[in-house]
Structures are given as structure tokens and as C-alpha cells.
Amino acid sequence: MTIWRTAVLVAVLAGLLGLPVPPPAAADPSPASLRKLTKQAEELEKRYRGQIQSLEDIKLQVKRATTTSSTLQAQLRTAQAEAARIAQTSYMVGPLTTVQLLAPDIEPYVLLGQAANMTYMADERTKRVENVQKLIEKSKQAKIAANDKIEKLKKEIKKLQSKQRDVERLLAKYGFQQPGGSEGLTPRMISVRADIMRNFPMKYGVGCLRPGDPGEHGKGRACDFMMSRGGTMAAGSDEARGDALADYLIKNGARLGVMYIIWKQRYYDIRSGGGWDPMSDRGGVTANHYDHVHVSVF
């Protein structure tokens, strides 16, 4: 049953129960629009020669927002069906009539049972309708949030498209390298890793090639420089070393050919203008880059 039909039913029940009528439902996020934007984002990342962290971050936000919206709509449909069932049952049971109350052949416990059942049904009906009203409002807000994130993705794509010539000049400056050798890394990544390790002790190790990874790790153009044991947040001197490494890479990025850095749930992407930008929560210390500095090169 569509959301507008749900809203009509709730409005009718709300009128019968003296409850406020909920506001109209918001528009559903457009799957076609989202598919088009996703395709544009993929094309941009191909032209930019790697993942664009601002796009990846907004795509994650869109996914979460649309999932929340879909989940709430499913809950709304279930709640609507429950409210309709309670309303139908209440109608079938019907009210106690004067004849029933005065009839000498009806046992008192039967009347009390029927009265209790009616009270229960009325209470349940009120609770169900109120729950549906709350879900309609939550669903509306979730749809608005999802549409806002989609609009944000659209604006970010437009902004990056406007910078395409600048990025092309940047890519031309560094050229294109293929991975090779036993390590499966590009010559630039090998050079950047060597430079970093000459200047910064890596007591927790370095991880680079990750076969099958859709990002730079799978292309031999990224390494993770561990600042703590995997899964534990870097602190004290380890965190300070990570900060120093990130600062070094920003200052020397043009010389080394660094494309972007991720550290402590922030990213610094040369192609999108540089500067630290916050990254959405990915769900853990490692995923949020609190235990390692990620470095991708052109």
C-alpha cells in the first residue's frame, strides 16, 4: 500500500480517535536520479585516475540515508497493517448495547470480559495509530535527509567537473604509471614509500598491495603506514608521528606525487583543492584511519 493511502487511513482513524492529522508525506528519493549520479561519479573517478574521497564520502552518506528511509517505510507499512487490523477487529466486536447490559440471562463475567476486551482494543487502536503517525513523520524526515544527500552529491559532482581541466594538467604533470615487479606497486609508490621510511620509523609496519581492492591499493598506488598495532587507536608519540607524517606529505606532496592522504577520519585530496575535510564514520578504528596514514599517489 502506498504511503499516501496509509496517510489517508491514519487521518480517518485519527479523526475517529481525536488525534491530530499528520502532515503529507515527502517525495521518495529518485532511484533514477541516484543511478545517474552514481554513473557520473564513476566516470569522474576514472578521469581523475582514482577514488575521489569527497565523492566516496557523500556516496556513503547517500547510501545510509536511503537505507534509513527504506527501513522506515517498511516499518510504516507494517504499523499501518497492524492499525487496520485492530480497527477491523474493534468494528467486528462492536460496542456493548443497553440490551446486553440489562439482559438477565448474560453472566456478569461475560459482560466484564467483553468490556475489558473493548477497552483493550480501544487502547491498542490508539497506540497503533499514534505509532503510525510517528513513523510517518520519521519517514518524511528520512526522505528529506536522503534527498538532501543526493542533492549534495549532485553539487559535488558539478564542482569536480568544473575543475576537470586543472586536474588534467595535474595528471599530465605526473604522467601515468603501471604497477610492476614482484610487489605489484608503481615506481612512484615505491619511491614515496622509500622516502617516508627514510624519514619516519615504521615500527608497526607498512601495507601496500591489496589484490581485488577497487581503490588504489588494488592498483599498486597506495600504502598504509601503521601508527599503532592494527585496530588500536594511535596515541601519544605514535599519534604525533602520524601527524608529522601527514604534515610532511602535504608539504612535499607536489615533489613526491602524492594524490591524497587519509588520517584520523579526515582526507586531504590534492585534486579537489587540498585542505583537510572530515570523513563520515566508517564504523571502526581502522576504517576511520585512526591507526594508520593512508597515502595514494598519482
N, C-alpha and C positions, 0 to 999 in steps of 0.2 A: 504493500500500500504506500502511495506517495506521501511525502511529508505534508503537502497541503491538505490531503484528506485526513491525515492524523490531526492536523491543527483544527480542522472543522469539527471532528468528533470531540476533541478536547474542549473546544469552545461551547459545544452543545452541553457536554457534561458539566463544564464549569458553570454554565448558566443555571443548570438544574441544582447545582450544589452551592451556588452563591460565591463561586471563586472568580478571580479576575481573569479575563480573556488574555491569552498570551499574544505577543507581537507576531507578525508574519515571519515566516521562515526566510533565511538568507539564501542567496543563489548558491548552487553547488559549484565547487571548483571545476573548471572545464578540463576534462581529460585530454581533449584535442589540443587545447592551448598548451597544456603541460607537455604533451608529446612533442609539439613543435619547438618549444623552448629547450627541451632536453636534447633534441637533434641539433639545434643551433649551438648549444653549449658544447656538444661533442665535436662539432665542426671547428669551433673556436679553439678547442684544446689541441686539435690536430694541427691547426695553423700556428698555434703558439708553441707547438712541439712539446707538449707535456701538460699534466694536470695544472689547472689554474685554481689556486686554493680558495679564492673568493667565490668562484662558481661551485666548487665542491662543497663548500660550507653552506651556501644558500640552498643547493640541491638537497643537502641533508635536512635543513630546516623545513623545506617544502615537503619532503617525504614524511617527516614526523608530524607536521601539521595536517596533511591529508589523511594519514593513518588515524590520527586522533578524531578527525571529522567523520571518517567512515565508521570507526568503532562506536562513536556516539550515536550515529544514525541507526546502527544495528540495535543498540540498546533502546533507542527510541521506538523502533518498530516492535520490539518485544514488550516494552512497557505499554504501548498502545493496545496491543493484543490482550494483555492482561486486564487493562482498564475496561476494554469492550466486553471481555468475558465476565468480569464482576458485575458490570452494568446489566448484561443479559440475564445473569443468574438472579440478580435482585429483582428484575422485572418479572421473571418467572415465579419467584417465591411470592411476590405480592405483599401488600400490607395486611395487617390484622383488621378485620372488619368488626363493627359493633355486634353483628350477629354471632361471630365467633367468640367474642369476649363474654357475651351473655348466655351462650348456649350451655345448657345444663349437662349435656352428655359429653363435653370435651373436658378431659382431665386437666387440672391446673398445670401439671408438669409439662404437658404438651404445649399449652399456651406459652409458658415460660420459655420453653425450648425454642419455639418459633420466634418469640420476641427477641431472645438472645441472638438467634441466627440473623434476624433482620438488622439488629444493632451492629453485629459483626460485619455484615455485608455493607452497611452504610459507611462504617469506619474504613473498611478496606477500599471501598469505591473512592472515598475522599483521598486516602493515601495514594492510591494508584493515579488518580487524576493530577494530584499535586506533583507526583514524581514525573509524570509525562510533561507537565508544564516546565519543570526544572530542566528536563532533558532537552526540550525544545529550545530553551534559552541557551543551554550549553552547546547544543548542536549549531545554533545560529552563530555563536561567538567563535566556535571552532572553524566554521566555514569562512567567516570573515578573516580569521587568522591565516587560514590556508590560502585564501585569495590574496591577502597582503604579501605573503611569502612568494607567491607566484609572480606578483607584480614587482617585487624586489628582484627576483631572478631576471625578469624582463629588462629592468633598468640596468642591472649589472652587465648583461649581455650587450646591450646597446652601448654602454660606456666602453667596454672592452673592444667592441667592433670599431669604435671611433679612434682607438689607439693602434689599430692594426698596422698602419704604415710605420709607426715608431717601433713596434715590435719586430716587424720585418727587417728593419735596419739593424736592430739589435741582434737578431738571429743571423743576419748576413755577416755581422762583425765576428761572431764566434764560429760560423760555419756549422756543418753537420758531421757528427762522428758516429761511427758504428761501433758497437762493443766487439771485443775480440779477446784472444788469448784464453788461457785456462780459467781465468777469473770471470770472464764474461762482462768486463767493465770497459767503458770507453777510455781512451787515453787521457781525456780531460779529468774524468773521475779519479783515475789512478793518480794523476798529478795533484789534484786537490787533496786527496786522502794523504798523500805523502807530505804535502805542505803542512797540513793540520797536525799530523803526527810528529813532525819535526818541532812544532811549537807548543804542542799540548800533550801531556802524558795521558795515555788511554788505558788505565788500569782495569777497566771493565770491558774492554774490547770494542770492536767495530763490526757492524753487519752491513753487507752491501747487496750483492745479487740475491734476488728472491724470485726464482723461476715461476712464471704464471701470474705474477703480480701485474695488475693492469696499469699501475703507475710507473714512476721512474725506476723503482727497484727492479722491476721486470725487464727494463730496457738497459740496465747496466749504467744508469746515470744518477744513482742515488746511494748514499751511505748513511747509516745511523751510528752516531758516535755516542756510546753509552756513558752516562754520567753517574750511574748507580747500577746496582745489580737489578736485572730486569724485573719490572713490576713494583719496585720500591721508589718512592719519590726522592729525587736528589735533594740533599740538604747540606748546609754548612759549606765546606770547601769544595765539595762536589758540585753543588748548585752554582757557586761562584765561578768555578771553572767552565760550566756550561754557559753562564752569562758572558764570560770573557771570550769564549769561542764564538758565540753568536755575534758579539760586537766585532771581533776580528774578521769574521766572514762578511759582515756588512761593509766594513772599511776597505777590505781587499777583494770584494766580490767582483768588481769590474776587471781586476787583473787576473783573477783566478777563473772567471767564467761561471760564477755561482748564479743559478737561476732563482731559487727560493730556499728559505730556511724555515723550519718549524721548531719551536722550543717553548715549553710551558704554556700550551694551549693558545699560542699566537703564531701567526705566519708573517713572513717578510718576503714579498714577491717582487722581484726587480721589474718584471714585465707589466705589472699593474700599478707601477709608480713607486714601489718601495714603501717603507714605513710599516710599523707593526700593526697588525689587525687582529682582533680577538677571534678565536675559533670556537665553534659550538662544542659542547660537551660530547665527546665520543664514547664515554662510558667507562673509562679506566685510566690508570696512571700512564701506561704505555701508549694507549690510543690517543691520549691527550698530550703526549710528548713531554711528560714531566721527568722521565728517566733517561731521555736521550735527545740529542740535537740531530734533527734530520736535515740533510743537505742534498739538494738536487742541482745538477749542473746543466748548462746548455749543451 
